[in-house]
Amino acid sequence: MERWKELQLIQLSRTTEMKSAYQVSLSFAKNIGYKFFSFSTTCPAENEYFHSVRFNNYPTDWNREYEKNKLSTIDPVVAHCNQSMLPVLWTEELFSNTPWLWDALEQQGCSMVGHKPSMTRKVVFAAC
């Protein structure tokens, strides 16, 4: 692994604040050639509901449409990350049930998810 990549991954692993983790991750994604990047985490809240935080550099119009239409409920990347810790390659096949969403994305990407051992916190990285 190239040294700069290793250093950025070490920096990310030592980050304790979400906003800082997003900034390190965004820098890493850009350095390996991705234009857009999304970072989200979900963890249980005191009221037994889940608390989610999402940061990304997607266009404002896309974020607005995604939230307004509750696209996370049908997004195959979100569905995958809720079920697996394995990376998923964004392909037309992955989006076969939502081809219009695939068309809207216009680019392929890769998502990586990580779970703490207790499975109480999920962190999702997506780059495209």
C-alpha positions as protocol buffer text, in pm:
chain_id: "A"
residue {
  index: 1
  type: MET
  ca { x: 0 y: 0 z: 0 }
}
residue {
  index: 2
  type: GLU
  ca { x: 128 y: 346 z: -83 }
}
residue {
  index: 3
  type: ARG
  ca { x: 250 y: 529 z: 228 }
}
residue {
  index: 4
  type: TRP
  ca { x: 8 y: 824 z: 195 }
}
residue {
  index: 5
  type: LYS
  ca { x: -288 y: 584 z: 181 }
}
residue {
  index: 6
  type: GLU
  ca { x: -165 y: 400 z: 488 }
}
residue {
  index: 7
  type: LEU
  ca { x: -116 y: 729 z: 675 }
}
residue {
  index: 8
  type: GLN
  ca { x: -468 y: 849 z: 589 }
}
residue {
  index: 9
  type: LEU
  ca { x: -619 y: 518 z: 702 }
}
residue {
  index: 10
  type: ILE
  ca { x: -423 y: 538 z: 1030 }
}
residue {
  index: 11
  type: GLN
  ca { x: -543 y: 897 z: 1076 }
}
residue {
  index: 12
  type: LEU
  ca { x: -901 y: 784 z: 1015 }
}
residue {
  index: 13
  type: SER
  ca { x: -874 y: 498 z: 1264 }
}
residue {
  index: 14
  type: ARG
  ca { x: -761 y: 743 z: 1534 }
}
residue {
  index: 15
  type: THR
  ca { x: -1037 y: 994 z: 1473 }
}
residue {
  index: 16
  type: THR
  ca { x: -1293 y: 1023 z: 1751 }
}
residue {
  index: 17
  type: GLU
  ca { x: -1529 y: 1288 z: 1613 }
}
residue {
  index: 18
  type: MET
  ca { x: -1770 y: 1228 z: 1326 }
}
residue {
  index: 19
  type: LYS
  ca { x: -1702 y: 1554 z: 1141 }
}
residue {
  index: 20
  type: SER
  ca { x: -1326 y: 1490 z: 1155 }
}
residue {
  index: 21
  type: ALA
  ca { x: -1374 y: 1132 z: 1036 }
}
residue {
  index: 22
  type: TYR
  ca { x: -1579 y: 1264 z: 743 }
}
residue {
  index: 23
  type: GLN
  ca { x: -1310 y: 1518 z: 647 }
}
residue {
  index: 24
  type: VAL
  ca { x: -1033 y: 1255 z: 657 }
}
residue {
  index: 25
  type: SER
  ca { x: -1249 y: 1011 z: 458 }
}
residue {
  index: 26
  type: LEU
  ca { x: -1345 y: 1276 z: 201 }
}
residue {
  index: 27
  type: SER
  ca { x: -978 y: 1363 z: 150 }
}
residue {
  index: 28
  type: PHE
  ca { x: -894 y: 994 z: 106 }
}
residue {
  index: 29
  type: ALA
  ca { x: -1178 y: 942 z: -144 }
}
residue {
  index: 30
  type: LYS
  ca { x: -1066 y: 1243 z: -349 }
}
residue {
  index: 31
  type: ASN
  ca { x: -704 y: 1128 z: -341 }
}
residue {
  index: 32
  type: ILE
  ca { x: -799 y: 791 z: -491 }
}
residue {
  index: 33
  type: GLY
  ca { x: -1000 y: 958 z: -767 }
}
residue {
  index: 34
  type: TYR
  ca { x: -1360 y: 983 z: -648 }
}
residue {
  index: 35
  type: LYS
  ca { x: -1551 y: 1306 z: -704 }
}
residue {
  index: 36
  type: PHE
  ca { x: -1834 y: 1248 z: -455 }
}
residue {
  index: 37
  type: PHE
  ca { x: -1831 y: 1093 z: -111 }
}
residue {
  index: 38
  type: SER
  ca { x: -2088 y: 1007 z: 156 }
}
residue {
  index: 39
  type: PHE
  ca { x: -2027 y: 914 z: 518 }
}
residue {
  index: 40
  type: SER
  ca { x: -2302 y: 809 z: 756 }
}
residue {
  index: 41
  type: THR
  ca { x: -2335 y: 643 z: 1091 }
}
residue {
  index: 42
  type: THR
  ca { x: -2631 y: 496 z: 1275 }
}
residue {
  index: 43
  type: CYS
  ca { x: -2645 y: 403 z: 1640 }
}
residue {
  index: 44
  type: PRO
  ca { x: -2915 y: 343 z: 1901 }
}
residue {
  index: 45
  type: ALA
  ca { x: -3037 y: 647 z: 2091 }
}
residue {
  index: 46
  type: GLU
  ca { x: -3162 y: 655 z: 2449 }
}
residue {
  index: 47
  type: ASN
  ca { x: -3525 y: 644 z: 2335 }
}
residue {
  index: 48
  type: GLU
  ca { x: -3470 y: 308 z: 2159 }
}
residue {
  index: 49
  type: TYR
  ca { x: -3483 y: 471 z: 1816 }
}
residue {
  index: 50
  type: PHE
  ca { x: -3178 y: 490 z: 1596 }
}
residue {
  index: 51
  type: HIS
  ca { x: -2987 y: 813 z: 1552 }
}
residue {
  index: 52
  type: SER
  ca { x: -2830 y: 867 z: 1211 }
}
residue {
  index: 53
  type: VAL
  ca { x: -2579 y: 1126 z: 1102 }
}
residue {
  index: 54
  type: ARG
  ca { x: -2490 y: 1176 z: 737 }
}
residue {
  index: 55
  type: PHE
  ca { x: -2225 y: 1393 z: 573 }
}
residue {
  index: 56
  type: ASN
  ca { x: -2158 y: 1412 z: 201 }
}
residue {
  index: 57
  type: ASN
  ca { x: -2045 y: 1641 z: -75 }
}
residue {
  index: 58
  type: TYR
  ca { x: -2329 y: 1547 z: -311 }
}
residue {
  index: 59
  type: PRO
  ca { x: -2510 y: 1831 z: -491 }
}
residue {
  index: 60
  type: THR
  ca { x: -2770 y: 2006 z: -274 }
}
residue {
  index: 61
  type: ASP
  ca { x: -3049 y: 1926 z: -521 }
}
residue {
  index: 62
  type: TRP
  ca { x: -2968 y: 1553 z: -501 }
}
residue {
  index: 63
  type: ASN
  ca { x: -2967 y: 1558 z: -119 }
}
residue {
  index: 64
  type: ARG
  ca { x: -3298 y: 1744 z: -115 }
}
residue {
  index: 65
  type: GLU
  ca { x: -3461 y: 1496 z: -356 }
}
residue {
  index: 66
  type: TYR
  ca { x: -3315 y: 1197 z: -170 }
}
residue {
  index: 67
  type: GLU
  ca { x: -3460 y: 1318 z: 163 }
}
residue {
  index: 68
  type: LYS
  ca { x: -3791 y: 1443 z: 21 }
}
residue {
  index: 69
  type: ASN
  ca { x: -3864 y: 1113 z: -154 }
}
residue {
  index: 70
  type: LYS
  ca { x: -3722 y: 900 z: 132 }
}
residue {
  index: 71
  type: LEU
  ca { x: -3498 y: 721 z: -116 }
}
residue {
  index: 72
  type: SER
  ca { x: -3302 y: 555 z: 164 }
}
residue {
  index: 73
  type: THR
  ca { x: -3597 y: 318 z: 204 }
}
residue {
  index: 74
  type: ILE
  ca { x: -3539 y: 176 z: -146 }
}
residue {
  index: 75
  type: ASP
  ca { x: -3168 y: 243 z: -195 }
}
residue {
  index: 76
  type: PRO
  ca { x: -2998 y: -96 z: -255 }
}
residue {
  index: 77
  type: VAL
  ca { x: -2670 y: 35 z: -113 }
}
residue {
  index: 78
  type: VAL
  ca { x: -2841 y: 122 z: 216 }
}
residue {
  index: 79
  type: ALA
  ca { x: -3015 y: -217 z: 217 }
}
residue {
  index: 80
  type: HIS
  ca { x: -2683 y: -394 z: 162 }
}
residue {
  index: 81
  type: CYS
  ca { x: -2506 y: -200 z: 436 }
}
residue {
  index: 82
  type: ASN
  ca { x: -2786 y: -279 z: 681 }
}
residue {
  index: 83
  type: GLN
  ca { x: -2730 y: -651 z: 619 }
}
residue {
  index: 84
  type: SER
  ca { x: -2358 y: -692 z: 558 }
}
residue {
  index: 85
  type: MET
  ca { x: -2015 y: -566 z: 655 }
}
residue {
  index: 86
  type: LEU
  ca { x: -1875 y: -652 z: 313 }
}
residue {
  index: 87
  type: PRO
  ca { x: -1802 y: -386 z: 51 }
}
residue {
  index: 88
  type: VAL
  ca { x: -2046 y: -366 z: -238 }
}
residue {
  index: 89
  type: LEU
  ca { x: -1964 y: -257 z: -590 }
}
residue {
  index: 90
  type: TRP
  ca { x: -2221 y: -22 z: -738 }
}
residue {
  index: 91
  type: THR
  ca { x: -2339 y: -197 z: -1054 }
}
residue {
  index: 92
  type: GLU
  ca { x: -2643 y: -188 z: -1275 }
}
residue {
  index: 93
  type: GLU
  ca { x: -2731 y: -532 z: -1138 }
}
residue {
  index: 94
  type: LEU
  ca { x: -2730 y: -403 z: -779 }
}
residue {
  index: 95
  type: PHE
  ca { x: -2980 y: -136 z: -886 }
}
residue {
  index: 96
  type: SER
  ca { x: -3192 y: -373 z: -1099 }
}
residue {
  index: 97
  type: ASN
  ca { x: -3503 y: -308 z: -886 }
}
residue {
  index: 98
  type: THR
  ca { x: -3448 y: 69 z: -898 }
}
residue {
  index: 99
  type: PRO
  ca { x: -3305 y: 137 z: -1246 }
}
residue {
  index: 100
  type: TRP
  ca { x: -3413 y: 502 z: -1239 }
}
residue {
  index: 101
  type: LEU
  ca { x: -3201 y: 547 z: -923 }
}
residue {
  index: 102
  type: TRP
  ca { x: -2905 y: 392 z: -1104 }
}
residue {
  index: 103
  type: ASP
  ca { x: -2960 y: 630 z: -1395 }
}
residue {
  index: 104
  type: ALA
  ca { x: -2972 y: 926 z: -1155 }
}
residue {
  index: 105
  type: LEU
  ca { x: -2638 y: 831 z: -1002 }
}
residue {
  index: 106
  type: GLU
  ca { x: -2467 y: 840 z: -1344 }
}
residue {
  index: 107
  type: GLN
  ca { x: -2146 y: 693 z: -1203 }
}
residue {
  index: 108
  type: GLN
  ca { x: -2034 y: 371 z: -1047 }
}
residue {
  index: 109
  type: GLY
  ca { x: -1897 y: 367 z: -698 }
}
residue {
  index: 110
  type: CYS
  ca { x: -1807 y: 146 z: -410 }
}
residue {
  index: 111
  type: SER
  ca { x: -1951 y: 140 z: -61 }
}
residue {
  index: 112
  type: MET
  ca { x: -1774 y: 13 z: 244 }
}
residue {
  index: 113
  type: VAL
  ca { x: -1940 y: -51 z: 577 }
}
residue {
  index: 114
  type: GLY
  ca { x: -1791 y: -114 z: 917 }
}
residue {
  index: 115
  type: HIS
  ca { x: -1956 y: -234 z: 1235 }
}
residue {
  index: 116
  type: LYS
  ca { x: -1822 y: -207 z: 1586 }
}
residue {
  index: 117
  type: PRO
  ca { x: -1799 y: -552 z: 1746 }
}
residue {
  index: 118
  type: SER
  ca { x: -2109 y: -484 z: 1956 }
}
residue {
  index: 119
  type: MET
  ca { x: -2306 y: -415 z: 1635 }
}
residue {
  index: 120
  type: THR
  ca { x: -2455 y: -105 z: 1800 }
}
residue {
  index: 121
  type: ARG
  ca { x: -2292 y: 138 z: 1564 }
}
residue {
  index: 122
  type: LYS
  ca { x: -2271 y: 125 z: 1189 }
}
residue {
  index: 123
  type: VAL
  ca { x: -2053 y: 348 z: 974 }
}
residue {
  index: 124
  type: VAL
  ca { x: -2112 y: 362 z: 600 }
}
residue {
  index: 125
  type: PHE
  ca { x: -1873 y: 511 z: 347 }
}
residue {
  index: 126
  type: ALA
  ca { x: -1978 y: 558 z: -12 }
}
residue {
  index: 127
  type: ALA
  ca { x: -1770 y: 704 z: -289 }
}
residue {
  index: 128
  type: CYS
  ca { x: -1856 y: 763 z: -652 }
}
